[in-house]
Amino acid sequence: MSEVCQVDTSVNATVSMALTLQQYNAGQQAQMSLLKDALEIQANQVSEIMASAAPKDSLASTGTIGTRINAYA
């Protein structure tokens, strides 16, 4: 009878551990989703900043100055 009780306890412990890991994984997935959203927002903000900082003037197409280096700076 004691062997049956030990097996039953072992099964219960295994099931309990599986449920605990399932809850932990669900929490991890929620955190990863939140992190992914935050990183996407930051990437969009950086893209907007970089686009606004890009030079609006192009290089000169004729002449001897400003055809290879932006002389407006």
C-alpha positions as CSV (number, residue, x, y, z in Angstrom):
1,M,0.0,0.0,0.0
2,S,2.9,2.4,0.7
3,E,4.2,1.9,-2.8
4,V,0.9,3.0,-4.2
5,C,0.9,6.1,-2.0
6,Q,4.5,7.0,-3.1
7,V,3.6,6.6,-6.8
8,D,0.5,8.7,-6.3
9,T,2.6,11.4,-4.5
10,S,5.1,11.3,-7.4
11,V,2.3,11.7,-10.0
12,N,0.8,14.6,-8.0
13,A,4.2,16.3,-7.8
14,T,4.8,15.8,-11.5
15,V,1.4,17.3,-12.4
16,S,1.9,20.1,-10.0
17,M,5.3,20.9,-11.5
18,A,3.8,20.8,-15.0
19,L,1.1,23.2,-14.0
20,T,3.6,25.6,-12.4
21,L,5.8,25.5,-15.5
22,Q,2.7,26.2,-17.7
23,Q,1.9,29.3,-15.6
24,Y,5.5,30.4,-15.7
25,N,5.6,30.1,-19.5
26,A,2.3,32.0,-19.9
27,G,3.9,34.9,-17.8
28,Q,7.1,34.8,-19.9
29,Q,5.0,35.0,-23.1
30,A,3.2,38.0,-21.9
31,Q,6.4,39.7,-20.9
32,M,8.0,38.9,-24.3
33,S,4.9,40.3,-26.1
34,L,5.2,43.5,-24.1
35,L,8.9,43.8,-24.8
36,K,8.3,43.2,-28.5
37,D,5.7,46.0,-28.6
38,A,8.0,48.4,-26.7
39,L,10.9,47.6,-29.1
40,E,8.7,48.2,-32.2
41,I,7.6,51.5,-30.8
42,Q,11.2,52.5,-30.1
43,A,12.2,51.4,-33.6
44,N,9.4,53.6,-35.2
45,Q,10.5,56.6,-33.1
46,V,14.1,56.2,-34.1
47,S,13.1,55.9,-37.7
48,E,11.1,59.1,-37.5
49,I,14.0,60.9,-35.8
50,M,16.5,59.7,-38.4
51,A,14.2,60.7,-41.2
52,S,13.8,64.2,-39.8
53,A,17.5,64.5,-39.3
54,A,18.4,63.5,-42.9
55,P,19.6,66.3,-45.1
56,K,16.9,67.7,-47.3
57,D,19.3,69.3,-49.8
58,S,21.0,67.1,-52.4
59,L,24.4,67.5,-53.8
60,A,25.0,70.0,-56.6
61,S,24.8,68.3,-60.0
62,T,26.9,70.9,-61.9
63,G,29.9,73.1,-61.1
64,T,33.1,72.5,-59.2
65,I,31.9,72.8,-55.6
66,G,29.4,70.6,-53.9
67,T,29.2,67.8,-56.4
68,R,30.9,65.3,-54.1
69,I,30.7,66.8,-50.7
70,N,27.7,68.6,-49.2
71,A,29.0,72.2,-49.0
72,Y,25.8,73.5,-47.4
73,A,26.9,72.3,-44.0
